[in-house]
Amino acid sequence: MKKTISSLIALLLVSSLSFSQTISTGKVPKDVKKTFSKDYPKAIKPAWSMSESNYKVEFLFNSVKNSVTYDKTGKWLEKEMSISLARIPKEIKASLTKEFAGFRSTEAEQITTQDNVTHYHLGIVKGKEAYDVYFSAAGEILKKDPKTEIKAVHKKK
């Protein structure tokens, strides 16, 4: 139950970040930049955004797309990492097959919260239908949002 609540809180954080604005590195607090530089010294192309009082940085690390959300003190709140479709846990694949028959995955991310709860985001598509679906590690559907840019999804075929 605690993990489900933590996952739902994390999803609310992800949802709130979708309304973020891009900011320059100079507008990021020193403590946030310091923590990021310490944790990811070889990060490539960091791009910062802000939502309310949280800071999100998207970057490449070891050739993998990542993002980390920090509070204004530099404490990380959430980490996202793109993963290959082959690395999706079998519980999620089973749930996907059962609940979204005929859909195919176009993208996958592993999301870890500060209390070490891991869940997954999958972009899925079937015909003109497309969704962003969030799963617990056990395969439970936590959230399902319609994708707004279906044309971009179809180009990934």
DRENFI-808476 format. One line per 10 residues: number of its first residue (from 0); their letters; for each residue x, y, z of C-alpha. Coordinates in Angstrom, 1 decimal. Example, Ala and Ser with C-alpha at 12.3 -4.5 7.8 and 13.67 -1.06 7.14 Angstrom:
% DRENFI-808476
0) as) 12.3 -4.5 7.8 ~ 13.7 -1.1 7.1 .
***
This chain:
% DRENFI-808476
0) mkktisslia) 0.0 0.0 0.0 ~ 2.8 2.4 0.9 ~ 4.5 1.7 -2.4 ~ 1.2 2.4 -4.3 ~ 0.8 5.7 -2.5 ~ 4.4 6.7 -3.2 ~ 3.9 5.8 -6.8 ~ 0.8 7.9 -7.1 ~ 2.6 10.9 -5.4 ~ 5.4 10.5 -7.9 .
10) lllvsslsfs) 2.9 10.4 -10.8 ~ 1.4 13.6 -9.6 ~ 4.9 15.1 -9.6 ~ 5.5 13.9 -13.2 ~ 2.1 15.4 -14.2 ~ 2.9 18.7 -12.6 ~ 6.2 18.8 -14.4 ~ 4.5 18.6 -17.8 ~ 3.6 22.3 -17.2 ~ 7.2 23.4 -16.7 .
20) qtistgkvpk) 9.1 26.2 -18.4 ~ 12.6 26.1 -19.8 ~ 15.2 28.0 -17.8 ~ 18.9 28.9 -18.3 ~ 21.5 27.2 -16.2 ~ 22.1 30.5 -14.5 ~ 18.6 30.5 -13.0 ~ 19.2 27.1 -11.3 ~ 20.1 27.3 -7.6 ~ 23.8 26.5 -6.8 .
30) dvkktfskdy) 22.9 23.6 -4.5 ~ 20.9 22.0 -7.3 ~ 23.7 22.4 -9.9 ~ 26.2 21.1 -7.3 ~ 24.3 17.9 -6.6 ~ 23.7 17.3 -10.3 ~ 27.4 17.8 -11.2 ~ 28.4 15.5 -8.4 ~ 26.0 12.8 -9.3 ~ 26.4 13.1 -13.1 .
40) pkaikpawsm) 29.9 14.5 -13.8 ~ 29.9 13.2 -17.4 ~ 26.3 14.3 -18.3 ~ 26.0 15.6 -21.9 ~ 23.7 18.4 -23.0 ~ 21.9 19.2 -19.7 ~ 18.7 21.2 -20.4 ~ 16.9 22.7 -17.4 ~ 13.2 23.5 -16.7 ~ 11.3 24.6 -13.7 .
50) sesnykvefl) 7.8 23.8 -12.4 ~ 6.6 25.5 -9.2 ~ 9.7 25.2 -6.9 ~ 11.2 22.1 -8.5 ~ 14.0 21.9 -11.1 ~ 14.2 19.2 -13.8 ~ 17.3 18.5 -15.9 ~ 17.2 16.3 -19.0 ~ 20.5 15.0 -20.3 ~ 22.4 12.1 -21.8 .
60) fnsvknsvty) 24.5 9.9 -19.5 ~ 26.3 6.9 -20.8 ~ 24.5 7.4 -24.1 ~ 21.1 7.0 -22.4 ~ 18.4 9.8 -22.1 ~ 17.9 10.6 -18.4 ~ 16.1 13.3 -16.3 ~ 16.3 14.1 -12.6 ~ 13.9 16.3 -10.7 ~ 15.3 18.2 -7.7 .
70) dktgkwleke) 13.8 20.5 -5.0 ~ 15.3 23.9 -4.5 ~ 17.8 22.6 -1.9 ~ 19.3 20.1 -4.3 ~ 17.6 17.0 -3.0 ~ 16.6 14.7 -5.8 ~ 12.9 13.8 -6.0 ~ 12.7 11.6 -9.0 ~ 15.0 10.0 -11.6 ~ 13.8 8.9 -15.1 .
80) msislaripk) 15.9 6.8 -17.5 ~ 15.0 5.6 -21.0 ~ 15.1 1.8 -21.3 ~ 14.9 -0.5 -24.2 ~ 11.6 -2.3 -24.7 ~ 13.3 -5.6 -24.0 ~ 14.0 -4.4 -20.4 ~ 10.3 -4.0 -19.6 ~ 9.6 -6.3 -16.7 ~ 7.5 -9.4 -17.5 .
90) eikasltkef) 4.7 -8.3 -15.1 ~ 4.2 -5.2 -17.1 ~ 4.4 -7.0 -20.4 ~ 1.6 -9.3 -19.1 ~ -0.5 -6.4 -18.0 ~ 0.1 -4.6 -21.3 ~ -1.0 -7.7 -23.3 ~ -4.1 -8.2 -21.1 ~ -5.3 -4.6 -20.8 ~ -4.1 -3.1 -24.1 .
100) agfrsteaeq) -4.5 -5.9 -26.7 ~ -3.2 -4.9 -30.1 ~ -1.2 -1.9 -28.8 ~ 2.6 -1.7 -29.4 ~ 5.1 0.0 -27.2 ~ 7.0 3.0 -28.7 ~ 9.0 4.1 -25.7 ~ 9.8 3.0 -22.1 ~ 11.2 4.8 -19.1 ~ 12.1 3.5 -15.6 .
110) ittqdnvthy) 11.2 6.0 -12.9 ~ 12.6 5.9 -9.4 ~ 11.3 8.0 -6.6 ~ 13.3 9.3 -3.6 ~ 11.9 6.6 -1.4 ~ 13.3 4.0 -3.8 ~ 10.0 3.0 -5.4 ~ 10.4 2.0 -9.1 ~ 7.6 2.3 -11.7 ~ 7.5 2.4 -15.4 .
120) hlgivkgkea) 6.2 4.7 -18.1 ~ 5.3 3.3 -21.6 ~ 4.2 5.1 -24.6 ~ 1.8 2.8 -26.5 ~ -0.1 3.1 -29.8 ~ -2.7 1.2 -31.9 ~ -4.0 2.8 -35.0 ~ -5.0 6.4 -34.1 ~ -5.1 5.7 -30.4 ~ -2.0 6.5 -28.3 .
130) ydvyfsaage) -1.5 6.6 -24.5 ~ 1.1 7.3 -21.9 ~ 0.7 4.5 -19.3 ~ 2.3 4.3 -15.9 ~ 2.8 0.9 -14.2 ~ 4.0 -0.3 -10.9 ~ 6.9 -2.8 -11.0 ~ 4.3 -5.5 -10.3 ~ 2.4 -4.6 -13.5 ~ -0.5 -2.6 -11.9 .
140) ilkkdpktei) -1.7 0.3 -14.0 ~ -1.2 3.5 -12.0 ~ -2.3 6.0 -14.6 ~ -3.3 6.2 -18.3 ~ -3.3 9.5 -20.3 ~ -4.2 9.9 -24.0 ~ -1.2 11.1 -26.0 ~ -1.8 14.5 -27.6 ~ 0.8 14.2 -30.4 ~ -0.2 11.0 -32.1 .
150) kavhkkk) 1.6 12.0 -35.4 ~ 4.9 12.0 -33.6 ~ 4.3 8.5 -32.3 ~ 3.5 7.1 -35.7 ~ 6.8 8.4 -37.1 ~ 8.7 6.1 -34.7 ~ 7.6 3.0 -36.6 .
***
